[in-house]
Amino acid sequence: MLKDFLAALYNKRYSNILATVAIIVSALLLFGAFYYPFIKSTFSVEFPDWLPNWFSLHNELEEWVVKKGRIPVGNQYLLGIIKSLFADGSFFLGIIIFLFSVVFPLLKIVLCVIALITAQKEGVKNKIIKAIGYVSKWSMADVFIVAVIIVMFKAKGFNFKFTAEAGIYFYALSAILSSIAILLIMHKYESETVS
């Protein structure tokens, strides 16, 4: 079954169409990942039984811990996370996450579009294919970025939880579809150079 799927995927007649559809959907999903929340974080403190909850003391303490600890609670957006890294002075991490979660995915999409448009111009296409090959080597960095963001939201000793929201799914699907588009474009290019 997988072999039949891959054979259909690599069919020369349909590879440009499939790559075009994959890259368009990938671009839409990437913009969806920027627009929709990436994760939703919640925070709660479990108080001992001996600490009474007079005048909503527990809620007040919890809000104080969140405010003083600058713990991000609620919907977290990818671009908002990057912005908060810069605001907190974590410039190196902010730049790395911006490069690998925004610049490289957009660059992959743009290069794929250019490769599909310049299909007939051999000199230009060779340069674009080389650039795609270089950029696609960084594809696993997309997955790494999601892992880094998850690690950022870990807090020991508290009930700090996060749930995946639509943005993270859009981002993952965008990365998968852009990788499929790159695979199709590279395969077609290699089969054309061999022929």
Buried (B, 14 or more C-beta within 10 A) or exposed (E): EEEEEEEEBBEEEEBBEBBBBBBBBBBBBBBBBBEBBBBBBEBBBEEEEEEEEEEEEBEEBBEEBBEEEEBBBEBBBBBBBBEBBBEEEBEEBBBBBBBBBBEBBBBBBBBBBBBBEBBEEEEBBEEBBEBBEEBBEBBEBBEBBBEBBBEBBEEEEBEBEBEBBEBBBBBBBBBBBBBBBBBBBBBBBEEEEEE
